């Protein structure tokens, strides 16, 4: 059939699509949408652990600092030199609970107030014992020395021994044990 310019197309099915073509196109678009939603869902499932890993330091709960009993106040009224005591520290790491013992020294400061010092050297973390003959704390690792009140006397340590937070409750001296950053001149809590 020959079509001349200006003559209308006489084919009645020319501009219409068949029902099978419409259903095939809608099936393809439905599958495309379904594939897109599935991809978003799988991507979200994979992204959640990564986001949790990235945000964990901001969201984690650290071990609650609780006070541990050191002894009765009456035991420390007539101190002439530092006395070593051990306190129990409870630490929670995920689902594991660990109880450890840490040595502390009870001493008096220049005004006669009780002060509790950690036995951990602020230089590199060695345990510092009280030397009765020299009347000072002497670190066995690198020779740092500290006075009876914990102040630095000499050696490689950049600061004196770290004092811990204390309180009195019911006639008991309580202490909150903490760890401090080593090799720095300022006392900085790390745990």
TORVEXVO-513802 format. One record per residue: x, y, z of N, C-alpha, C in turn; residue in three letters. Coordinates in steps of 0.001 Angstrom, whole numbers. Layout:
N
<nx=X; ny=Y; nz=Z; cax=X; cay=Y; caz=Z; cx=X; cy=Y; cz=Z; rest=Ala>
...
//
This chain:
191
<nx=837; ny=-1147; nz=0; cax=0; cay=0; caz=0; cx=889; cy=1219; cz=0; rest=Unk>
<nx=453; ny=2099; nz=-803; cax=1232; cay=3297; caz=-998; cx=574; cy=4430; cz=-242; rest=Unk>
<nx=1343; ny=5139; nz=505; cax=790; cay=6237; caz=1287; cx=1332; cy=7536; cz=737; rest=Unk>
<nx=444; ny=8433; nz=479; cax=832; cay=9745; caz=-29; cx=905; cy=10716; cz=1114; rest=Unk>
<nx=1631; ny=11781; nz=862; cax=1709; cay=12831; caz=1875; cx=340; cy=13402; cz=2112; rest=Unk>
<nx=52; ny=13652; nz=3383; cax=-1221; cay=14244; caz=3739; cx=-2318; cy=13223; cz=3908; rest=Unk>
<nx=-2096; ny=12006; nz=3530; cax=-3096; cay=10975; caz=3704; cx=-2934; cy=10360; cz=5084; rest=Unk>
<nx=-3989; ny=10082; nz=5752; cax=-3929; cay=9492; caz=7089; cx=-3603; cy=8025; cz=6983; rest=Unk>
<nx=-2983; ny=7534; nz=7983; cax=-2659; cay=6126; caz=8042; cx=-3944; cy=5364; cz=8304; rest=Unk>
<nx=-4196; ny=4418; nz=7517; cax=-5451; cay=3707; caz=7631; cx=-5338; cy=2462; cz=8504; rest=Unk>
<nx=-4152; ny=2173; nz=9062; cax=-3979; cay=989; caz=9902; cx=-4515; cy=1282; cz=11294; rest=Unk>
<nx=-5559; ny=603; nz=11747; cax=-6154; cay=894; caz=13048; cx=-5268; cy=469; cz=14230; rest=Unk>
<nx=-4322; ny=-418; nz=14097; cax=-3483; cay=-899; caz=15202; cx=-2128; cy=-227; cz=15232; rest=Unk>
<nx=-1910; ny=793; nz=14450; cax=-584; cay=1394; caz=14323; cx=-125; cy=2067; cz=15604; rest=Unk>
<nx=-899; ny=2818; nz=16317; cax=-461; cay=3551; caz=17515; cx=-690; cy=2807; cz=18810; rest=Unk>
<nx=-1281; ny=1661; nz=18778; cax=-1636; cay=915; caz=19993; cx=-668; cy=-245; cz=20197; rest=Unk>
<nx=-451; ny=-583; nz=21478; cax=385; cay=-1742; caz=21750; cx=-502; cy=-2901; cz=22154; rest=Unk>
<nx=-9; ny=-4064; nz=21944; cax=-806; cay=-5254; caz=22233; cx=-829; cy=-5519; cz=23733; rest=Unk>
<nx=-1812; ny=-6202; nz=24250; cax=-1880; cay=-6514; caz=25689; cx=-681; cy=-7314; cz=26178; rest=Unk>
<nx=-120; ny=-8154; nz=25398; cax=1042; cay=-8936; caz=25825; cx=2276; cy=-8045; cz=25969; rest=Unk>
<nx=2390; ny=-7010; nz=25125; cax=3513; cay=-6080; caz=25235; cx=3390; cy=-5227; cz=26488; rest=Unk>
<nx=2169; ny=-4835; nz=26836; cax=1938; cay=-4036; caz=28053; cx=2264; cy=-4858; cz=29292; rest=Unk>
<nx=1824; ny=-6086; nz=29320; cax=2093; cay=-6916; caz=30496; cx=3579; cy=-7238; cz=30626; rest=Unk>
<nx=4292; ny=-7403; nz=29547; cax=5732; cay=-7659; caz=29601; cx=6474; cy=-6432; cz=30130; rest=Unk>
<nx=6045; ny=-5240; nz=29712; cax=6683; cay=-4008; caz=30198; cx=6404; cy=-3802; cz=31678; rest=Unk>
<nx=5190; ny=-4077; nz=32117; cax=4877; cay=-3897; caz=33542; cx=5604; cy=-4939; cz=34385; rest=Unk>
<nx=5769; ny=-6155; nz=33859; cax=6540; cay=-7162; caz=34587; cx=7995; cy=-6734; cz=34725; rest=Unk>
<nx=8568; ny=-6176; nz=33662; cax=9952; cay=-5718; caz=33710; cx=10101; cy=-4578; cz=34713; rest=Unk>
<nx=9194; ny=-3643; nz=34711; cax=9311; cay=-2532; caz=35660; cx=9089; cy=-3020; cz=37095; rest=Unk>
<nx=8182; ny=-3988; nz=37287; cax=7983; cay=-4552; caz=38624; cx=9249; cy=-5264; cz=39098; rest=Unk>
<nx=9852; ny=-6055; nz=38225; cax=11093; cay=-6743; caz=38594; cx=12225; cy=-5756; cz=38849; rest=Unk>
<nx=12256; ny=-4663; nz=38089; cax=13268; cay=-3631; caz=38310; cx=13093; cy=-2966; cz=39671; rest=Unk>
<nx=11851; ny=-2650; nz=40024; cax=11568; cay=-2063; caz=41337; cx=11909; cy=-3056; cz=42440; rest=Unk>
<nx=11529; ny=-4316; nz=42251; cax=11822; cay=-5356; caz=43237; cx=13329; cy=-5538; cz=43407; rest=Unk>
<nx=14062; ny=-5527; nz=42313; cax=15520; cay=-5643; caz=42377; cx=16127; cy=-4431; cz=43087; rest=Unk>
<nx=15613; ny=-3240; nz=42808; cax=16103; cay=-2028; caz=43466; cx=15843; cy=-2058; cz=44967; rest=Unk>
<nx=14632; ny=-2464; nz=45384; cax=14317; cay=-2562; caz=46817; cx=15177; cy=-3619; cz=47499; rest=Unk>
<nx=15379; ny=-4746; nz=46823; cax=16240; cay=-5796; caz=47391; cx=17667; cy=-5313; cz=47569; rest=Unk>
<nx=18171; ny=-4546; nz=46603; cax=19532; cay=-4009; caz=46696; cx=19656; cy=-3027; cz=47849; rest=Unk>
<nx=18651; ny=-2180; nz=48025; cax=18662; cay=-1226; caz=49148; cx=18629; cy=-1980; cz=50468; rest=Unk>
<nx=17803; ny=-3022; nz=50558; cax=17694; cay=-3803; caz=51787; cx=19011; cy=-4492; cz=52126; rest=Unk>
<nx=19623; ny=-5131; nz=51146; cax=20907; cay=-5822; caz=51374; cx=21991; cy=-4804; cz=51718; rest=Unk>
<nx=21998; ny=-3664; nz=51048; cax=22978; cay=-2618; caz=51363; cx=22829; cy=-2110; cz=52785; rest=Unk>
<nx=21580; ny=-1940; nz=53229; cax=21344; cay=-1492; caz=54606; cx=21804; cy=-2552; cz=55603; rest=Unk>
<nx=21535; ny=-3824; nz=55300; cax=21986; cay=-4899; caz=56198; cx=23506; cy=-4927; cz=56316; rest=Unk>
<nx=24196; ny=-4690; nz=55222; cax=25657; cay=-4693; caz=55262; cx=26216; cy=-3423; cz=55895; rest=Unk>
<nx=25492; ny=-2320; nz=55799; cax=25980; cay=-1049; caz=56338; cx=25817; cy=-966; cz=57852; rest=Unk>
<nx=24828; ny=-1638; nz=58421; cax=24592; cay=-1550; caz=59867; cx=25793; cy=-1996; cz=60703; rest=Unk>
<nx=26397; ny=-3158; nz=60428; cax=27583; cay=-3525; caz=61216; cx=28741; cy=-2549; cz=61047; rest=Unk>
<nx=28905; ny=-2023; nz=59846; cax=29983; cay=-1064; caz=59624; cx=29741; cy=225; cz=60398; rest=Unk>
<nx=28497; ny=690; nz=60409; cax=28176; cay=1905; caz=61168; cx=28345; cy=1657; cz=62663; rest=Unk>
<nx=27939; ny=486; nz=63129; cax=28103; cay=181; caz=64552; cx=29587; cy=136; cz=64921; rest=Unk>
<nx=30401; ny=-448; nz=64055; cax=31839; cay=-500; caz=64294; cx=32421; cy=910; cz=64358; rest=Unk>
<nx=31987; ny=1782; nz=63466; cax=32520; cay=3145; caz=63431; cx=32056; cy=3967; cz=64629; rest=Unk>
<nx=30848; ny=3730; nz=65109; cax=30299; cay=4527; caz=66209; cx=30517; cy=3904; cz=67584; rest=Unk>
<nx=31076; ny=2704; nz=67646; cax=31239; cay=2007; caz=68918; cx=31967; cy=2827; cz=69984; rest=Unk>
<nx=33078; ny=3495; nz=69671; cax=33761; cay=4263; caz=70721; cx=32884; cy=5362; cz=71320; rest=Unk>
<nx=31950; ny=5889; nz=70546; cax=31076; cay=6933; caz=71069; cx=29928; cy=6375; cz=71897; rest=Unk>
<nx=29496; ny=5150; nz=71589; cax=28318; cay=4583; caz=72222; cx=28607; cy=3611; cz=73359; rest=Unk>
<nx=29830; ny=3168; nz=73487; cax=30119; cay=2128; caz=74473; cx=29989; cy=2653; cz=75899; rest=Unk>
<nx=29664; ny=1743; nz=76774; cax=29598; cay=2067; caz=78189; cx=30883; cy=1576; cz=78824; rest=Unk>
<nx=31530; ny=2453; nz=79547; cax=32755; cay=2043; caz=80224; cx=32403; cy=1488; cz=81595; rest=Unk>
<nx=33370; ny=895; nz=82224; cax=33165; cay=349; caz=83554; cx=32824; cy=1473; cz=84519; rest=Unk>
<nx=31762; ny=1257; nz=85258; cax=31347; cay=2237; caz=86247; cx=32406; cy=2289; cz=87351; rest=Unk>
<nx=32859; ny=3492; nz=87677; cax=33844; cay=3633; caz=88746; cx=33130; cy=3587; cz=90085; rest=Unk>
<nx=33488; ny=2611; nz=90882; cax=32909; cay=2497; caz=92208; cx=34021; cy=2656; cz=93232; rest=Unk>
<nx=33631; ny=3033; nz=94404; cax=34604; cay=3205; caz=95476; cx=34844; cy=1877; cz=96177; rest=Unk>
<nx=36088; ny=1652; nz=96517; cax=36485; cay=431; caz=97216; cx=36958; cy=800; cz=98613; rest=Unk>
<nx=36622; ny=1; nz=99615; cax=37070; cay=311; caz=100978; cx=38572; cy=56; cz=101146; rest=Unk>
<nx=39218; ny=998; nz=101830; cax=40649; cay=876; caz=102106; cx=40857; cy=425; cz=103547; rest=Unk>
<nx=40020; ny=908; nz=104441; cax=40120; cay=550; caz=105856; cx=39400; cy=1571; cz=106713; rest=Unk>
<nx=39378; ny=1308; nz=108035; cax=38762; cay=2245; caz=108981; cx=39630; cy=3485; cz=109112; rest=Unk>
<nx=38976; ny=4622; nz=109333; cax=39716; cay=5870; caz=109540; cx=40615; cy=5791; cz=110768; rest=Unk>
<nx=40171; ny=5042; nz=111765; cax=40956; cay=4930; caz=112998; cx=42323; cy=4279; cz=112755; rest=Unk>
<nx=42435; ny=3463; nz=111709; cax=43716; cay=2828; caz=111389; cx=44753; cy=3832; cz=110904; rest=Unk>
<nx=44300; ny=4968; nz=110384; cax=45208; cay=5902; caz=109732; cx=45404; cy=7204; cz=110501; rest=Unk>
<nx=44935; ny=7289; nz=111745; cax=45045; cay=8548; caz=112488; cx=46478; cy=8851; cz=112901; rest=Unk>
<nx=47256; ny=7848; nz=113189; cax=48625; cay=8097; caz=113662; cx=49666; cy=7647; cz=112635; rest=Unk>
<nx=49452; ny=7972; nz=111387; cax=50414; cay=7601; caz=110332; cx=51691; cy=8425; cz=110450; rest=Unk>
<nx=52821; ny=7742; nz=110382; cax=54103; cay=8444; caz=110320; cx=54805; cy=8190; cz=108999; rest=Unk>
<nx=54395; ny=7126; nz=108316; cax=54917; cay=6803; caz=106997; cx=53807; cy=6138; cz=106194; rest=Unk>
<nx=53942; ny=6098; nz=104879; cax=52893; cay=5501; caz=104042; cx=52633; cy=4029; cz=104371; rest=Unk>
<nx=51361; ny=3652; nz=104304; cax=50942; cay=2281; caz=104575; cx=50324; cy=1711; cz=103309; rest=Unk>
<nx=50771; ny=525; nz=102922; cax=50232; cay=-101; caz=101722; cx=48973; cy=-898; cz=102065; rest=Unk>
<nx=47953; ny=-739; nz=101206; cax=46718; cay=-1509; caz=101311; cx=46363; cy=-2003; cz=99913; rest=Unk>
<nx=45604; ny=-3072; nz=99844; cax=45115; cay=-3542; caz=98553; cx=43612; cy=-3295; cz=98478; rest=Unk>
<nx=43172; ny=-2875; nz=97316; cax=41749; cay=-2659; caz=97075; cx=41332; cy=-3559; cz=95919; rest=Unk>
<nx=40079; ny=-3988; nz=95949; cax=39561; cay=-4829; caz=94875; cx=38858; cy=-3955; cz=93850; rest=Unk>
<nx=39217; ny=-4162; nz=92591; cax=38669; cay=-3403; caz=91481; cx=37858; cy=-4361; cz=90616; rest=Unk>
<nx=36612; ny=-3997; nz=90341; cax=35764; cay=-4806; caz=89473; cx=35685; cy=-4131; cz=88111; rest=Unk>
<nx=36076; ny=-4858; nz=87070; cax=36054; cay=-4327; caz=85713; cx=35164; cy=-5207; cz=84852; rest=Unk>
<nx=34319; ny=-4578; nz=84029; cax=33444; cay=-5304; caz=83126; cx=33937; cy=-5054; cz=81710; rest=Unk>
<nx=34252; ny=-6131; nz=81011; cax=34721; cay=-6055; caz=79632; cx=33764; cy=-6878; cz=78782; rest=Unk>
<nx=32793; ny=-6206; nz=78185; cax=31776; cay=-6922; caz=77417; cx=30922; cy=-7742; cz=78357; rest=Unk>
<nx=30937; ny=-9034; nz=78250; cax=30175; cay=-9915; caz=79121; cx=31022; cy=-10492; cz=80240; rest=Unk>
<nx=32302; ny=-10201; nz=80236; cax=33224; cay=-10765; caz=81221; cx=33447; cy=-9788; cz=82358; rest=Unk>
<nx=33333; ny=-10270; nz=83582; cax=33590; cay=-9451; caz=84756; cx=34862; cy=-9961; cz=85427; rest=Unk>
<nx=35795; ny=-9064; nz=85661; cax=37069; cay=-9447; caz=86281; cx=37260; cy=-8634; cz=87557; rest=Unk>
<nx=37654; ny=-9309; nz=88599; cax=37963; cay=-8643; caz=89863; cx=39464; cy=-8771; cz=90084; rest=Unk>
<nx=40121; ny=-7629; nz=90258; cax=41566; cay=-7646; caz=90475; cx=41900; cy=-6837; cz=91722; rest=Unk>
<nx=43066; ny=-7080; nz=92236; cax=43528; cay=-6346; caz=93412; cx=44641; cy=-5399; cz=93003; rest=Unk>
<nx=44564; ny=-4171; nz=93499; cax=45575; cay=-3159; caz=93218; cx=46112; cy=-2621; cz=94538; rest=Unk>
<nx=47398; ny=-2363; nz=94552; cax=48036; cay=-1816; caz=95750; cx=47933; cy=-300; cz=95729; rest=Unk>
<nx=47590; ny=272; nz=96880; cax=47566; cay=1718; caz=97049; cx=48305; cy=2039; cz=98348; rest=Unk>
<nx=48737; ny=3280; nz=98465; cax=49408; cay=3728; caz=99677; cx=48587; cy=4822; cz=100324; rest=Unk>
<nx=48342; ny=4683; nz=101618; cax=47657; cay=5714; caz=102390; cx=48736; cy=6506; cz=103108; rest=Unk>
<nx=48722; ny=7805; nz=102916; cax=49726; cay=8691; caz=103506; cx=49050; cy=10000; cz=103887; rest=Unk>
<nx=49823; ny=10903; nz=104440; cax=49302; cay=12228; caz=104776; cx=50043; cy=13275; cz=103952; rest=Unk>
<nx=49316; ny=14305; nz=103552; cax=49948; cay=15389; caz=102790; cx=50542; cy=16411; cz=103760; rest=Unk>
<nx=51016; ny=17530; nz=103276; cax=51656; cay=18565; caz=104091; cx=50735; cy=19160; cz=105155; rest=Unk>
<nx=49420; ny=19160; nz=104926; cax=48461; cay=19701; caz=105900; cx=47938; cy=18633; cz=106854; rest=Unk>
<nx=48416; ny=17422; nz=106744; cax=47985; cay=16351; caz=107632; cx=46715; cy=15643; cz=107181; rest=Unk>
<nx=46264; ny=15902; nz=105959; cax=45068; cay=15251; caz=105426; cx=45450; cy=13906; cz=104805; rest=Unk>
<nx=44555; ny=12927; nz=104976; cax=44808; cay=11618; caz=104381; cx=44782; cy=11724; cz=102858; rest=Unk>
<nx=45696; ny=10993; nz=102261; cax=45826; cay=10983; caz=100817; cx=46115; cy=9546; cz=100401; rest=Unk>
<nx=45457; ny=9087; nz=99327; cax=45686; cay=7730; caz=98832; cx=46373; cy=7840; cz=97483; rest=Unk>
<nx=47526; ny=7172; nz=97369; cax=48329; cay=7197; caz=96141; cx=48277; cy=5841; cz=95467; rest=Unk>
<nx=48257; ny=5853; nz=94145; cax=48377; cay=4601; caz=93410; cx=49832; cy=4148; cz=93464; rest=Unk>
<nx=50045; ny=2853; nz=93443; cax=51421; cay=2338; caz=93509; cx=52049; cy=2226; cz=92120; rest=Unk>
<nx=51355; ny=2679; nz=91093; cax=51857; cay=2584; caz=89722; cx=52712; cy=3813; cz=89405; rest=Unk>
<nx=53921; ny=3575; nz=88958; cax=54837; cay=4660; caz=88631; cx=54329; cy=5434; cz=87415; rest=Unk>
<nx=54297; ny=6764; nz=87489; cax=53824; cay=7552; caz=86347; cx=54816; cy=7597; cz=85182; rest=Unk>
<nx=55975; ny=6984; nz=85358; cax=56950; cay=6970; caz=84270; cx=56588; cy=5884; cz=83260; rest=Unk>
<nx=56715; ny=4602; nz=83667; cax=56416; cay=3498; caz=82747; cx=55526; cy=2420; cz=83347; rest=Unk>
<nx=54933; ny=2667; nz=84508; cax=53939; cay=1749; caz=85049; cx=54438; cy=651; cz=85958; rest=Unk>
<nx=55659; ny=723; nz=86430; cax=56155; cay=-280; caz=87371; cx=55491; cy=-60; cz=88732; rest=Unk>
<nx=55475; ny=-1092; nz=89560; cax=54950; cay=-955; caz=90908; cx=56038; cy=-360; cz=91789; rest=Unk>
<nx=55685; ny=733; nz=92467; cax=56663; cay=1471; caz=93270; cx=56495; cy=1094; cz=94744; rest=Unk>
<nx=57519; ny=506; nz=95380; cax=57436; cay=176; caz=96805; cx=57954; cy=1326; cz=97676; rest=Unk>
<nx=57522; ny=1326; nz=98937; cax=58015; cay=2282; caz=99926; cx=59309; cy=1735; cz=100495; rest=Unk>
<nx=60381; ny=2537; nz=100508; cax=61667; cay=2142; caz=101061; cx=61800; cy=2788; cz=102440; rest=Unk>
<nx=61722; ny=1967; nz=103491; cax=61755; cay=2487; caz=104871; cx=63099; cy=3118; cz=105219; rest=Unk>
<nx=64196; ny=2546; nz=104725; cax=65520; cay=3075; caz=105054; cx=65733; cy=4462; cz=104449; rest=Unk>
<nx=65344; ny=4630; nz=103210; cax=65528; cay=5921; caz=102547; cx=64386; cy=6887; cz=102826; rest=Unk>
<nx=63292; ny=6372; nz=103383; cax=62084; cay=7151; caz=103670; cx=61547; cy=7837; cz=102407; rest=Unk>
<nx=61488; ny=7050; nz=101323; cax=60913; cay=7547; caz=100074; cx=60489; cy=6353; cz=99222; rest=Unk>
<nx=59659; ny=6633; nz=98220; cax=59268; cay=5624; caz=97256; cx=60372; cy=5558; cz=96200; rest=Unk>
<nx=60812; ny=4334; nz=95871; cax=61861; cay=4154; caz=94873; cx=61359; cy=3150; cz=93834; rest=Unk>
<nx=61303; ny=3601; nz=92584; cax=60862; cay=2723; caz=91488; cx=62009; cy=1770; cz=91140; rest=Unk>
<nx=61776; ny=459; nz=91171; cax=62843; cay=-490; caz=90882; cx=63224; cy=-565; cz=89402; rest=Unk>
<nx=62399; ny=-45; nz=88521; cax=62662; cay=-168; caz=87079; cx=63666; cy=864; cz=86573; rest=Unk>
<nx=63427; ny=2150; nz=86859; cax=64277; cay=3205; caz=86295; cx=64784; cy=4191; cz=87335; rest=Unk>
<nx=64571; ny=3904; nz=88619; cax=65157; cay=4716; caz=89669; cx=64447; cy=6016; cz=89996; rest=Unk>
<nx=63203; ny=6192; nz=89598; cax=62460; cay=7393; caz=89984; cx=62218; cy=7354; cz=91487; rest=Unk>
<nx=62334; ny=8502; nz=92133; cax=62112; cay=8565; caz=93583; cx=61036; cy=9606; cz=93876; rest=Unk>
<nx=60258; ny=9292; nz=94930; cax=59144; cay=10135; caz=95329; cx=59149; cy=10282; cz=96846; rest=Unk>
<nx=58741; ny=11452; nz=97331; cax=58670; cay=11704; caz=98769; cx=57487; cy=10936; cz=99371; rest=Unk>
<nx=57377; ny=10970; nz=100692; cax=56316; cay=10238; caz=101391; cx=54926; cy=10713; cz=100988; rest=Unk>
<nx=54782; ny=11974; nz=100572; cax=53466; cay=12470; caz=100142; cx=53221; cy=12229; cz=98655; rest=Unk>
<nx=54162; ny=11581; nz=97951; cax=54008; cay=11248; caz=96543; cx=54623; cy=12245; cz=95584; rest=Unk>
<nx=55160; ny=13344; nz=96090; cax=55758; cay=14340; caz=95195; cx=57069; cy=13803; cz=94612; rest=Unk>
<nx=57375; ny=14250; nz=93413; cax=58563; cay=13783; caz=92702; cx=59821; cy=14337; cz=93349; rest=Unk>
<nx=60805; ny=13457; nz=93601; cax=62097; cay=13864; caz=94146; cx=63155; cy=13847; cz=93051; rest=Unk>
<nx=63169; ny=12795; nz=92252; cax=64160; cay=12689; caz=91181; cx=63873; cy=11521; cz=90271; rest=Unk>
<nx=64703; ny=11410; nz=89245; cax=64554; cay=10302; caz=88314; cx=63826; cy=10701; cz=87051; rest=Unk>
<nx=63545; ny=9721; nz=86194; cax=62975; cay=10016; caz=84875; cx=61483; cy=10368; cz=84862; rest=Unk>
<nx=60795; ny=10167; nz=85962; cax=59358; cay=10462; caz=85982; cx=59116; cy=11960; cz=85788; rest=Unk>
<nx=58096; ny=12299; nz=85026; cax=57783; cay=13700; caz=84742; cx=56865; cy=14333; cz=85790; rest=Unk>
<nx=56267; ny=13526; nz=86654; cax=55367; cay=14046; caz=87688; cx=55441; cy=13151; cz=88914; rest=Unk>
<nx=54818; ny=13592; nz=89989; cax=54766; cay=12813; caz=91213; cx=53793; cy=11648; cz=91088; rest=Unk>
<nx=53702; ny=10851; nz=92136; cax=52775; cay=9722; caz=92149; cx=51344; cy=10259; cz=92094; rest=Unk>
<nx=50464; ny=9503; nz=91499; cax=49092; cay=9951; caz=91282; cx=48224; cy=9700; cz=92504; rest=Unk>
<nx=47571; ny=10764; nz=92962; cax=46633; cay=10657; caz=94075; cx=45277; cy=10233; cz=93537; rest=Unk>
<nx=44586; ny=9422; nz=94302; cax=43274; cay=8925; caz=93919; cx=42185; cy=9671; cz=94684; rest=Unk>
<nx=40992; ny=9677; nz=94122; cax=39848; cay=10336; caz=94751; cx=39385; cy=9506; cz=95941; rest=Unk>
<nx=39225; ny=10164; nz=97080; cax=38818; cay=9466; caz=98292; cx=37528; cy=10059; cz=98844; rest=Unk>
<nx=36885; ny=9280; nz=99694; cax=35705; cay=9738; caz=100435; cx=35626; cy=8931; cz=101719; rest=Unk>
<nx=34819; ny=9433; nz=102639; cax=34629; cay=8743; caz=103917; cx=33151; cy=8429; cz=104045; rest=Unk>
<nx=32852; ny=7185; nz=104385; cax=31464; cay=6770; caz=104535; cx=31376; cy=5762; cz=105672; rest=Unk>
<nx=30642; ny=6115; nz=106702; cax=30465; cay=5208; caz=107835; cx=31765; cy=4872; cz=108539; rest=Unk>
<nx=32672; ny=5816; nz=108645; cax=33949; cay=5572; caz=109302; cx=34955; cy=4822; cz=108455; rest=Unk>
<nx=34618; ny=4528; nz=107210; cax=35504; cay=3810; caz=106289; cx=36104; cy=4784; cz=105285; rest=Unk>
<nx=37373; ny=4620; nz=104999; cax=38026; cay=5381; caz=103948; cx=37803; cy=4626; cz=102638; rest=Unk>
<nx=37200; ny=5302; nz=101655; cax=36920; cay=4698; caz=100357; cx=37767; cy=5380; cz=99285; rest=Unk>
<nx=38140; ny=4628; nz=98262; cax=38958; cay=5173; caz=97180; cx=38376; cy=4713; cz=95845; rest=Unk>
<nx=38440; ny=5610; nz=94848; cax=38050; cay=5272; caz=93472; cx=39335; cy=5078; cz=92676; rest=Unk>
<nx=39642; ny=3830; nz=92360; cax=40881; cay=3527; caz=91644; cx=40727; cy=3878; cz=90173; rest=Unk>
<nx=41744; ny=4551; nz=89616; cax=41771; cay=4914; caz=88208; cx=43174; cy=4705; cz=87661; rest=Unk>
<nx=43242; ny=4569; nz=86357; cax=44531; cay=4493; caz=85671; cx=44812; cy=5845; cz=85029; rest=Unk>
<nx=46097; ny=6200; nz=84996; cax=46497; cay=7495; caz=84460; cx=47523; cy=7294; cz=83347; rest=Unk>
<nx=47538; ny=8215; nz=82399; cax=48480; cay=8148; caz=81280; cx=49906; cy=8299; cz=81807; rest=Unk>
<nx=50792; ny=7489; nz=81268; cax=52193; cay=7530; caz=81670; cx=52998; cy=8364; cz=80676; rest=Unk>
<nx=54163; ny=8758; nz=81090; cax=55124; cay=9513; caz=80270; cx=54634; cy=10920; cz=79906; rest=Unk>
<nx=53719; ny=11476; nz=80672; cax=53286; cay=12861; caz=80462; cx=53413; cy=13600; cz=81794; rest=Unk>
<nx=53567; ny=14928; nz=81720; cax=53784; cay=15689; caz=82948; cx=52475; cy=16035; cz=83669; rest=Unk>
<nx=51354; ny=15984; nz=82967; cax=50059; cay=16261; caz=83597; cx=49311; cy=14968; cz=83865; rest=Unk>
<nx=48608; ny=14946; nz=84977; cax=47823; cay=13774; caz=85355; cx=46599; cy=13704; cz=84444; rest=Unk>
<nx=46478; ny=12609; nz=83684; cax=45381; cay=12448; caz=82721; cx=44773; cy=11057; cz=82893; rest=Unk>
<nx=43479; ny=10999; nz=83204; cax=42788; cay=9735; caz=83436; cx=42599; cy=9011; cz=82115; rest=Unk>
<nx=42891; ny=7698; nz=82123; cax=42647; cay=6889; caz=80933; cx=41697; cy=5729; cz=81214; rest=Unk>
<nx=41368; ny=5445; nz=82435; cax=40430; cay=4354; caz=82696; cx=40216; cy=4116; cz=84146; rest=Unk>
//
